[in-house]
Amino acid sequence: MKGFAKIGCLAHSLLRLAYPLGLASFGQCAQLSYVSALPTECRNGCSLQMISPNLSWLKGSVQLWETLDGGRSWKVKPLPRLAVPWDYADIQFADHRRGWLLMNALQELYETSDGAVTWEPKSLPLFDGQVWTAWLPPMTNFAWVGGGIYNPSASPTAPNYALKKYDSGGWGIMRPSIFVQKTVGRGTWKAHELPSCSYMVTQLRFWNEEAGFAVGDGCFYYTEDGGDGWKPGVFRTRSGTLTHYPDEGERPIVFFLDPAHGWLSLDNRSLYRTTDGGRTWDQLPTHNLYFSPEEYPDTLQFLSSTHGFGIATDVRLYETLDAGTTSRLVETSFRPRHLCIYDEKNAWVLSDDALYRIFSSDAA
């Protein structure tokens, strides 16, 4: 079913019964339309990054595909080397040609300037630690990487993922670290210190040459001076203000609609919103945000300041029309795995084996 006209709620419900894999009830008569089958490798999980409504990159753990027709067909793209079985390739693109790839287990960084036809290896900083994320901003020739560096400790007073046992019998405890290289692939790496409210940095992004943010496992960081200084965002809850994730929340999911407006959710079922680029986060009075006590968000994205979608525990797709205060279940015949929102009229959801496009009632 390649296209359809705008239809009423009753007619749409009848169509959903007739085409259970192609359409699903969505919002106020909005629709999910089947686009194509995904490569079999996506049964282990894939994500989608849209560059335009037609051009996108489909990313697996160690695979990459490109589409030029809105996801109807996929072309495999070569990676610079075969990854070890337990590796994970963090692949990002700034546009249809420039992108970068970080092999997490191998600790190798590559850059492409021709749409993943060729990949050029780039140096990483040498330090006792781990790089988890990279950002090569398109407006500069800089390279940023974030992760954690081990500091000596007499005792293992940290979670296992932030600990290292040395042959000497001593311990290393990870502390958050960000490095910058002013010319990608050349020059020295400069380390920047971060407040110790996290053990590591897992996500990094710059909006321009001055403003950016980093997501730690224990707090949110922002910079306003090109990365020279990093500050923790302040969380304003009903019981007070904090500079770390409230109520022992973990697994932060962060989505920004623009450089000012963003959301952050935690696995303790709490949701926060910022209107100042992450300097302050206000807790939202969520009601019916999740549908069972075991659920927490895997994905959270917004089309506008009020209209958004999320995936809870790789099981349910939900929609909010009031910025996250309330939500409702989106019925699907598949397990939703990943969301990708390009703008208010272009959004997609992935299952283990298929791609679906989200049509609002206006777009349909």
Backbone torsions as a table, in degrees:
resi	resn	phi	psi	omega
1	MET	NA	94.8	-170.4
2	LYS	-79.4	-26.4	-179.1
3	GLY	-156.2	160.9	179.0
4	PHE	-157.8	153.8	179.8
5	ALA	-84.8	167.0	174.6
6	LYS	-64.4	130.2	-174.3
7	ILE	-130.9	162.8	179.6
8	GLY	-78.5	171.8	-176.2
9	CYS	-63.8	-43.7	-177.7
10	LEU	-67.2	-45.8	179.2
11	ALA	-61.4	-39.1	179.5
12	HIS	-65.6	-38.4	178.0
13	SER	-62.6	-38.5	177.6
14	LEU	-67.5	-39.2	177.0
15	LEU	-64.4	-37.3	-179.8
16	ARG	-63.8	-35.0	176.5
17	LEU	-69.5	-36.4	-178.8
18	ALA	-75.3	-30.4	-177.8
19	TYR	-127.6	71.2	-173.4
20	PRO	-65.1	-25.6	-179.6
21	LEU	-91.8	-15.0	-174.4
22	GLY	-100.4	-25.2	-175.2
23	LEU	-135.9	149.8	173.6
24	ALA	-144.1	149.6	178.4
25	SER	-64.1	132.5	-171.8
26	PHE	-148.6	113.1	177.7
27	GLY	60.7	-140.5	178.1
28	GLN	-93.3	84.0	178.8
29	CYS	66.9	20.0	172.1
30	ALA	-77.7	168.7	-169.5
31	GLN	-138.0	149.8	167.1
32	LEU	-107.5	124.2	-177.8
33	SER	-116.3	129.2	177.9
34	TYR	-62.3	131.5	179.5
35	VAL	-105.9	-54.6	-176.5
36	SER	-167.1	166.1	171.5
37	ALA	-79.0	147.1	177.5
38	LEU	-95.4	158.9	174.4
39	PRO	-55.8	147.9	-176.4
40	THR	-59.9	-26.3	179.1
41	GLU	-63.7	-18.7	-178.9
42	CYS	-74.8	-5.4	175.0
43	ARG	-65.9	-16.4	173.5
44	ASN	-92.2	3.8	177.6
45	GLY	107.0	123.6	175.7
46	CYS	-132.8	159.3	175.0
47	SER	-128.6	160.5	-174.2
48	LEU	-124.1	135.2	172.4
49	GLN	-124.7	115.1	-178.8
50	MET	-89.8	129.9	173.4
51	ILE	-95.5	-30.9	174.8
52	SER	-154.2	173.1	178.5
53	PRO	-59.1	-19.7	-179.8
54	ASN	-108.1	-33.8	-176.2
55	LEU	-97.7	126.6	176.5
56	SER	-152.8	164.6	177.7
57	TRP	-116.1	130.0	175.8
58	LEU	-104.7	124.3	-170.6
59	LYS	-120.3	122.8	171.2
60	GLY	-98.1	-173.7	-178.7
61	SER	-63.1	-38.6	177.3
62	VAL	-141.6	30.7	178.4
63	GLN	-135.4	161.1	-179.7
64	LEU	-146.1	135.5	175.8
65	TRP	-132.3	157.7	178.7
66	GLU	-126.5	143.5	170.8
67	THR	-126.3	144.0	176.3
68	LEU	-116.8	2.6	-176.0
69	ASP	-127.9	34.8	176.0
70	GLY	73.8	19.7	175.9
71	GLY	97.2	5.1	179.4
72	ARG	-73.4	-28.1	176.9
73	SER	-141.6	154.6	-175.0
74	TRP	-130.8	139.5	177.8
75	LYS	-120.2	124.8	-179.5
76	VAL	-69.8	141.1	179.3
77	LYS	-116.3	142.4	-176.8
78	PRO	-73.6	143.6	170.3
79	LEU	-99.0	158.5	-173.2
80	PRO	-65.0	-24.3	178.6
81	ARG	-163.3	162.1	176.5
82	LEU	-74.2	134.2	-179.8
83	ALA	-87.6	154.6	172.6
84	VAL	-67.3	155.8	-172.3
85	PRO	-56.4	-32.5	-176.0
86	TRP	-94.4	7.9	-176.9
87	ASP	-79.8	165.9	175.2
88	TYR	-138.4	127.3	-179.5
89	ALA	-95.7	113.8	175.1
90	ASP	-88.1	104.9	-173.4
91	ILE	-113.0	128.6	178.4
92	GLN	-133.5	148.0	176.0
93	PHE	-127.3	136.7	175.3
94	ALA	-85.6	-29.8	177.3
95	ASP	-158.3	-161.1	-175.0
96	HIS	-75.0	-9.1	-178.0
97	ARG	-120.0	-41.4	-172.6
98	ARG	-96.5	128.8	177.7
99	GLY	-155.8	176.7	179.2
100	TRP	-146.9	160.2	-174.6
101	LEU	-140.1	128.8	177.1
102	LEU	-116.0	116.8	172.9
103	MET	-84.3	110.1	-171.5
104	ASN	-68.6	-45.5	-178.8
105	ALA	-71.9	-42.5	-179.4
106	LEU	-77.6	-16.7	-177.1
107	GLN	54.7	58.3	178.4
108	GLU	-130.6	139.7	-178.6
109	LEU	-118.5	134.7	178.5
110	TYR	-132.0	154.0	178.1
111	GLU	-130.7	143.4	173.3
112	THR	-123.2	143.9	176.4
113	SER	-124.2	10.0	-178.5
114	ASP	-131.8	32.9	176.6
115	GLY	70.3	39.6	176.0
116	ALA	70.0	20.4	171.7
117	VAL	-74.2	-44.3	176.2
118	THR	-131.9	155.1	179.7
119	TRP	-128.2	134.6	178.8
120	GLU	-109.8	126.4	179.3
121	PRO	-68.5	142.9	178.5
122	LYS	-124.0	151.1	-179.1
123	SER	-75.8	154.2	171.8
124	LEU	-119.0	156.1	177.9
125	PRO	-64.1	145.3	177.6
126	LEU	-96.9	114.5	-179.6
127	PHE	-160.4	165.4	-179.8
128	ASP	-84.3	87.8	-176.8
129	GLY	177.5	-155.7	-174.6
130	GLN	-141.7	136.5	172.0
131	VAL	-95.2	127.0	-178.0
132	TRP	-110.9	-20.4	-175.2
133	THR	-151.9	153.6	179.4
134	ALA	-138.0	152.2	175.7
135	TRP	-144.7	118.4	177.3
136	LEU	-113.0	87.0	-171.0
137	PRO	-63.0	138.3	-176.5
138	PRO	-69.3	-20.3	-174.5
139	MET	-86.1	-5.9	179.0
140	THR	-138.0	176.4	174.0
141	ASN	-101.7	22.0	-179.8
142	PHE	-80.3	161.5	169.1
143	ALA	-132.7	129.4	177.5
144	TRP	-117.5	138.3	172.6
145	VAL	-134.9	150.1	179.6
146	GLY	-134.6	153.2	179.6
147	GLY	179.1	-131.8	-179.9
148	GLY	-147.7	146.8	179.1
149	ILE	-119.9	137.9	-177.2
150	TYR	-82.3	130.5	172.6
151	ASN	-109.5	139.2	-178.8
152	PRO	-60.3	143.5	178.8
153	SER	-145.6	145.6	179.7
154	ALA	-79.1	-17.9	-177.5
155	SER	-143.5	155.6	-176.9
156	PRO	-84.7	65.2	-176.6
157	THR	-93.9	63.6	179.9
158	ALA	-162.9	161.7	174.8
159	PRO	-60.7	157.6	-177.1
160	ASN	-58.4	-36.4	-177.2
161	TYR	-69.2	-15.1	-179.9
162	ALA	-109.2	15.3	-177.1
163	LEU	-113.1	151.4	173.3
164	LYS	-142.0	131.5	177.9
165	LYS	-99.1	123.1	179.8
166	TYR	-87.8	155.3	178.9
167	ASP	-60.5	-26.8	180.0
168	SER	-72.3	-11.1	-178.3
169	GLY	102.0	-12.3	178.9
170	GLY	-81.3	178.2	-177.3
171	TRP	-123.1	153.7	170.3
172	GLY	-121.7	133.5	177.6
173	ILE	-113.2	128.7	-175.7
174	MET	-72.0	141.5	174.2
175	ARG	-128.6	148.0	-174.9
176	PRO	-65.5	142.4	-178.7
177	SER	-145.6	145.6	174.1
178	ILE	-134.1	134.7	-179.9
179	PHE	-121.7	148.5	176.4
180	VAL	-129.4	141.2	173.2
181	GLN	-121.6	119.7	-171.4
182	LYS	-71.9	-19.6	174.1
183	THR	-131.1	115.8	-173.0
184	VAL	-58.1	126.3	176.3
185	GLY	85.1	-8.7	-179.2
186	ARG	-138.4	158.3	177.7
187	GLY	85.8	177.3	-177.1
188	THR	-91.5	157.4	175.6
189	TRP	-94.8	134.1	177.6
190	LYS	-108.0	128.6	-178.9
191	ALA	-87.4	144.4	176.0
192	HIS	-122.3	133.5	179.4
193	GLU	-81.8	147.4	177.2
194	LEU	-125.6	151.2	173.6
195	PRO	-54.7	143.8	-170.2
196	SER	-87.3	41.4	175.3
197	CYS	-89.8	3.4	174.7
198	SER	-136.0	165.6	171.3
199	TYR	-94.7	-27.0	-176.3
200	MET	-156.1	164.2	173.9
201	VAL	-105.3	128.6	-176.6
202	THR	-113.6	-12.3	179.6
203	GLN	-149.1	143.0	-174.3
204	LEU	-146.3	136.5	177.6
205	ARG	-156.7	144.2	172.5
206	PHE	-118.2	137.7	176.4
207	TRP	-85.6	-34.6	178.6
208	ASN	-155.0	-165.2	-176.0
209	GLU	-70.0	-15.4	-177.1
210	GLU	-111.1	-42.5	-169.3
211	ALA	-102.9	136.5	177.1
212	GLY	-164.0	178.7	178.6
213	PHE	-145.3	160.0	175.6
214	ALA	-137.2	139.6	178.5
215	VAL	-103.8	120.4	175.6
216	GLY	-100.2	170.0	178.6
217	ASP	-77.4	-11.1	-179.8
218	GLY	-124.1	-15.9	179.5
219	CYS	-160.8	170.7	-179.8
220	PHE	-106.6	135.2	-179.7
221	TYR	-115.7	151.0	172.3
222	TYR	-140.2	155.9	176.6
223	THR	-132.3	146.3	177.9
224	GLU	-125.8	6.5	-177.0
225	ASP	-129.4	36.6	176.7
226	GLY	73.6	21.6	177.5
227	GLY	91.0	0.2	177.5
228	ASP	-68.4	-34.9	178.6
229	GLY	-131.3	139.9	179.9
230	TRP	-124.4	135.1	-179.7
231	LYS	-123.4	149.2	175.6
232	PRO	-80.3	140.6	173.6
233	GLY	-69.7	153.4	-178.1
234	VAL	-101.7	126.7	178.2
235	PHE	-98.2	121.3	179.7
236	ARG	-102.3	107.3	-178.0
237	THR	-108.2	177.7	179.6
238	ARG	-67.9	-19.6	-177.7
239	SER	-106.5	1.1	178.1
240	GLY	145.7	-167.0	-179.0
241	THR	-115.0	145.5	-178.0
242	LEU	-142.2	156.4	174.1
243	THR	-107.4	5.4	172.2
244	HIS	-123.1	168.2	-178.4
245	TYR	-60.8	127.8	-175.4
246	PRO	-69.0	153.0	170.5
247	ASP	55.2	37.9	176.9
248	GLU	58.8	29.0	178.4
249	GLY	-68.8	144.5	179.8
250	GLU	-132.7	-175.3	178.2
251	ARG	51.3	59.5	-178.6
252	PRO	-66.0	135.4	172.5
253	ILE	-115.2	119.7	-174.3
254	VAL	-119.4	133.6	174.5
255	PHE	-138.3	130.2	175.8
256	PHE	-113.0	129.6	175.0
257	LEU	-77.1	-34.2	177.3
258	ASP	-158.2	-179.3	-176.7
259	PRO	-61.1	-15.9	-178.2
260	ALA	-102.9	-40.5	-168.3
261	HIS	-102.6	123.2	-178.8
262	GLY	-151.4	168.7	178.8
263	TRP	-131.9	149.7	177.1
264	LEU	-139.1	123.7	178.4
265	SER	-117.7	152.6	-178.3
266	LEU	-126.3	163.2	-177.2
267	ASP	-75.4	-1.3	172.4
268	ASN	-89.9	16.5	173.5
269	ARG	71.3	27.4	177.1
270	SER	-108.2	152.4	-177.1
271	LEU	-135.6	136.8	-177.8
272	TYR	-130.4	152.3	-179.4
273	ARG	-131.8	142.6	176.0
274	THR	-122.8	146.6	173.8
275	THR	-122.3	9.6	-178.2
276	ASP	-131.6	33.7	174.8
277	GLY	75.7	15.7	177.8
278	GLY	100.1	3.4	176.5
279	ARG	-66.3	-41.1	176.9
280	THR	-132.5	145.7	179.6
281	TRP	-127.5	123.7	179.4
282	ASP	-102.2	131.5	179.2
283	GLN	-70.8	133.3	178.3
284	LEU	-90.4	140.1	178.3
285	PRO	-77.7	74.5	-172.7
286	THR	-70.4	140.3	176.0
287	HIS	-132.4	129.7	177.0
288	ASN	57.1	36.3	-178.6
289	LEU	-74.5	-35.4	178.0
290	TYR	-123.6	166.0	-166.6
291	PHE	-114.5	0.4	170.3
292	SER	-156.3	156.5	-175.8
293	PRO	-62.2	-22.0	-177.4
294	GLU	-85.2	-7.7	-173.0
295	GLU	-85.4	142.6	171.8
296	TYR	-144.0	161.1	-172.4
297	PRO	-75.8	134.8	169.5
298	ASP	-98.1	-30.9	-177.2
299	THR	-144.4	142.0	177.0
300	LEU	-147.2	118.8	-179.9
301	GLN	-142.1	155.6	-176.5
302	PHE	-130.3	142.5	173.4
303	LEU	-87.9	-29.4	-178.6
304	SER	-147.3	-173.4	-178.7
305	SER	-68.7	-13.9	-179.2
306	THR	-124.4	-27.1	-171.5
307	HIS	-100.3	118.4	-178.4
308	GLY	-149.0	174.6	-178.7
309	PHE	-139.0	156.9	176.9
310	GLY	-148.9	161.0	173.2
311	ILE	-118.9	128.7	-178.8
312	ALA	-106.5	116.4	172.4
313	THR	52.2	38.0	178.1
314	ASP	55.6	27.0	-175.6
315	VAL	-124.9	-47.0	-171.6
316	ARG	-125.7	144.3	173.9
317	LEU	-102.0	129.8	179.2
318	TYR	-130.3	160.3	-175.4
319	GLU	-129.7	142.2	173.6
320	THR	-126.0	142.8	177.2
321	LEU	-115.1	2.8	-178.3
322	ASP	-131.9	41.3	174.6
323	ALA	69.8	11.0	176.9
324	GLY	113.3	-4.6	-179.8
325	THR	-65.8	-41.7	174.7
326	THR	-130.7	161.1	178.8
327	SER	-149.9	166.5	177.9
328	ARG	-141.8	152.3	-176.1
329	LEU	-74.2	137.3	172.9
330	VAL	-101.7	115.8	-178.5
331	GLU	-71.6	127.8	176.0
332	THR	-134.7	158.2	175.8
333	SER	-97.1	13.4	-178.7
334	PHE	-141.0	167.8	175.8
335	ARG	-89.2	114.2	179.1
336	PRO	-70.0	136.4	-176.7
337	ARG	-115.8	-34.5	-175.0
338	HIS	-153.7	144.5	174.8
339	LEU	-112.2	148.1	171.9
340	CYS	-142.0	117.8	179.7
341	ILE	-114.9	122.5	179.7
342	TYR	-93.8	-47.5	175.3
343	ASP	-158.2	-168.4	-174.3
344	GLU	-65.5	-19.6	-177.0
345	LYS	-114.0	0.4	-176.5
346	ASN	-134.3	109.6	-179.4
347	ALA	-149.2	151.7	-176.1
348	TRP	-139.6	155.8	172.7
349	VAL	-133.6	140.4	-178.6
350	LEU	-109.1	140.3	166.9
351	SER	-103.0	-166.5	176.8
352	ASP	-68.2	-26.1	-173.0
353	ASP	-136.9	6.4	-177.0
354	ALA	-149.3	157.8	176.1
355	LEU	-111.8	133.4	178.1
356	TYR	-123.8	142.7	175.9
357	ARG	-101.3	140.1	179.6
358	ILE	-94.7	124.4	175.9
359	PHE	-115.8	124.5	171.3
360	SER	-74.8	168.4	179.9
361	SER	-62.2	-34.4	179.9
362	ASP	-69.3	-44.0	-178.1
363	ALA	-66.8	-37.0	-178.8
364	ALA	-66.1	NA	NA
